[in-house]
Amino acid sequence: MDLKQIEYFVRVAELGGFTRAAAALGVAQPALSRQVRLLEVELRQNLLARDGRGAVPTEAGRLLLAHGRGILHQVERAREELGRVRGALAGRVAVGLPPSLARMLTVPLTRAFRARMPEATLSISEGLSTAMQESLVNGRLDIAVLYNPRPSHELDIQALQQEDLFLVQPRGTRAGRAAATAPVTLQAVAELPLVIPSRPNAIRMQVESEMAAIGCRPTVALEIDGVAAILDLVADGAGSAVLSRNAVASSIRPARFQLRAIRDPALRTQIALATSAQRPATLTQQATQQLIRETLAERTAA
């Protein structure tokens, strides 16, 4: 079996179709299909059931998928071990960050990665926690930093830290002057018009869950997916927001906003590091996980 054919098959099986796999691999779809078909001919097994919606592994395909992931992982480990002979870690690591942390972490994390692993390649993308969990499972991401990740047998999740959520209002408004730093109850937050992400955003789900526990629900003025857009609308007077201090501090003009602590109950979101339980982390990926822990701790302390 050819390693490239195995890689192509694994990616098609993980992404559920040839079109998505071809885009992820950067190859033409006909060439991808031909290589997978040659693999099927060699093994004398249909590995993928093709239909109009994509391709899913057959029973034989699921068996090869499990072996194929192990084979590709061993090849990557062999490359890394050879790299260590030269005194360096190598390989590519794909990391996903939520928008509220990406602006704070991307530059220092990239700088530290280049300093420690100059022969490795780092790819960073932004995404919502639910979408990044799917990307970990299908192999598009190796590591992701998630808010309130759902427990899953497909993921290994390690808690990093908790982050308080605040009521964010425009600085200088009557509400802002009247209670410059005074805490606000969650019941009072429920009565304010909120600019909030749509479901299943982790913060949206937490706000609704905590409010339901005290017998109320949020007053949604606007549903906007994107921290920058939410803050622009808050600054424009469209409503208030519930965000972390980091989300506001990493915005273009944080001085425009007033943060008020939320009490009775307090809102705290869990930040976690997640990897695929189906693909053991390579040495380079393990080193990158440690860099993320260190960088997050340093930036939070700062």
N, C-alpha and C positions, 0 to 999 in steps of 0.2 A: 504493500500500500504506500502511496505517495503522501508525504506529510502535508503538502499543499492541498491535496484532495481531502484529507481528513479535516484540515482547518476550514476549508470551504463548506464541507458537510456540516461540521459543528456549528458554524455561524448561521447557515440556513436553518438548521433545526432550532437554534436558540431564538432567532429572530422571526421564525414562522413564515418565511417566504424568500424567494430568490431576489425580488426587487430590493427589499430592505437589506439583505445580505450583500448584494452587489454594491450598493451605495456605501455600506459600512466598510467593505474590503477595498473599495476603489478599483473594482474590475468590471468589465462589461458583463452584462447578464448572460448573453449566449455562452461566453467562455466559462462562466461559473456553472451554468447548467451542464455544459459538456463534461467538465471535470467531475462533477457529482455523478453523472450518468456513467462515466468510465469506472468510477469506484463501485457503483452498483453492478456493472457487468463483471468486474473482477471478482467481486464477492458472491455473485450469482444470487443477489437478494435485492428486493425493492426496499430501499431505506427510507423513502419519503412518500407519503400519500399526498398527491398534488390535487388541488381543486381550485376553483375560481377565487377563493379567499386567501390562498397561500399554500403552505406545505407543512405537514406535521409528520413526525417520525412514526414509522411502523414499529411493530414489535422488534424486528431486527434493528431498525434505526435507533430505537431507545437503548438497545444493548450496545451498539457501536458508539452512541453519544456518550455513554458513561465511560467506555474505554478511551474514546477520542479525547475527551477532556483530560483524562489522566496522561495520555501520551503527549499531548501538547504542553501540559504542565511540566512533565519531565524534561521535554526538550528545552523549555524556557529555563528550568533549573540548571540544566547542563550548560546552557549559555552563560548563566550567571556564575556558575562555579568556575568556568573558564575565565570569565571576567575577573573573578577574585584572584586568579593566578597572576593577573596583571595588576592586582591591587585596586580594582574598581568594581562597583556594581553597575549592571547594564540592564537594558530592557526598557519597555514603555509602560507607564502607569497612567491610567485614566481616572481622574478624581472628579467627583461631583460635589458642588457646594450650593447651599441655598442662597438666594440673592442677598439676604440680609447679612450673611457672613462672607460672601464672595469678595465684596469690595474691601473688607477689612483684612482678609487672609491671603488673597491671591498674590500680591506683590511680595510680602515677607516669606510666604511659603515657597514661591518660585525661586527667590534669592537663596534660601537655605537649601533647597533641592539641588540647585546648580553647584553650590559650594561643596556639598557632601557627595553628590553622585553625578559628576560631570559627564560620564559616559552613558547616562540614562536619559530618557525623554519623559517629560511631564506634560500631560494634557489635562486642562481644567475646564469644566463646563458648569453652567448654572442651571438649576432646575428646582422644581417643587419636590418635596420629600416623596410623595406618592409616585411620581414619574421616575425619580432616581432609584427607588426600590425596584421597579420593573427593570430599569437599565442594569442594575446589579445582577438580577436573575438571568437576563438574556445575554450578559457578557459585554455590554457596551461600556460599563463602568467597572473598575476594579475596586474602588473605594468610594464611599459617599459619606458626607456629614449630613445627618438627618435630624429633623425636629420630630419629637414624639413618634418614633417609628413603631409600626404595628409589629407585634411578635410574629415571626414566620420561621418555619422549619427550613426555609431556603436561604436564610440570612444569619450571619453571626453578628450580633449587635453588642457593642461595648459602650456603656454610659460614659460620657466625658464630663459634663457639668450641667447644672441647671441655670436657666436664665430667666430673670424676672421680666414680666410684661408690664408696660406702662400705658396710661392714657395719654395720647399725644394730641396736643391742641396747638393752634397758632399762638406764638408769643405776642403779647401786646393786646389781645382781645379782652373784652370785659371779663370773660370767664377766666382767662389767663391771669389778669391783674387781681381778681378777687381771691384767687386761691393759687398763688404763685407756686408753692411747693406742698400744699396740703394734700394728703392722701384722699382718695375718693373710693367709695364703696362700689362693689360690683353691681349692686342694685341701681346705684345712680348712673353707672356707665350704661346699663341697659336702657335707660331713658334718653340717652343722647343719640343723635343721628350719627351712625358710624360709616366710615369708608373702610370696607373690609374685603379680604379676598373671598372668592367663591369656594364652595365645597369642591374637593375634599382637602383644601389647604389645612395644614396642621394647626395653625393658630386659630383659624375660623372654627374648626371642629372643637378645639379646646374651649374657646369662648362660649360657644353654644352649650357644650356639655356642662361647664361650671355654672352658667346661668340657669340651665334647666334644673340643676341640683338645688337652687334656691328659689325655684318657682317663677322664673322670668325668662325672657328671650331678648336678643339684641334688636335694636331698632336700626335696620339696615337702610342707609341712605343710598349708597352706591356699592356695587360689587366690582372690585378692580383687582386683577391679578398682576402684581408688580409693586415692589416697595417704593420705587422712585415715583411711580404714578400716584400711589396712595398719598405720599407726602406732598406732592404738588397740589393735589386736590384739597388736602387739609390746610395747606398754606393759603389756598384760594378761598377758604371758608366753606367748603362743601360739607364738612363734618369733622368729627374726631376719628382717631384711629387707635388700635391696640397693637403695639409693636414693642420690640425689645429696645433697650438702650443702644445696643450696637447698630441696629437698623437705622436709628436716627443719627447716631454719631458718625456713621460712614456715609451719610447723604452729602450732597453738594454744599448745602447751607444749613447745617444743624442748628445754628443760632436762631433760625426762624421759628423753632418749636419749643414748647413748654411740656415737660414730662411730669406726670403726677402718678405716684404709686397707687396701686389698686389693692384694696383691703376687703376683708370680710366676704369671701376669702381672697387671699393673694393669688395672683395668676403666675404660675411658673411653668416654663416649657423645658423639656428635657432635650439636650443636645447629645447625639450619640454618633459613634463611628460604626459604619456597617460595611461588611464584605460578604461575598457569596459563600454560602456553606458548601456549595458544590465544587468550588475550585479553590484548593488550598493556596494561600498567599505565597508568592515568591519572596525571595530575600529582599529584592528591591521594593516590593510592595510593603513588606513588613517595615522596612526602613522609612518608607513614606508615611505609613501610619504613625510611627513615632514622631516624625517631623510635624504632622498635623497636630498631635497632642501638644507638643512643645510650643508650636506657633500660636495655637488657640489660647493656651495658658498665658503666654507672654503678652499677647494683644489684649486679652481680657484684663490682666493685671494693669496694663498701661492705661 
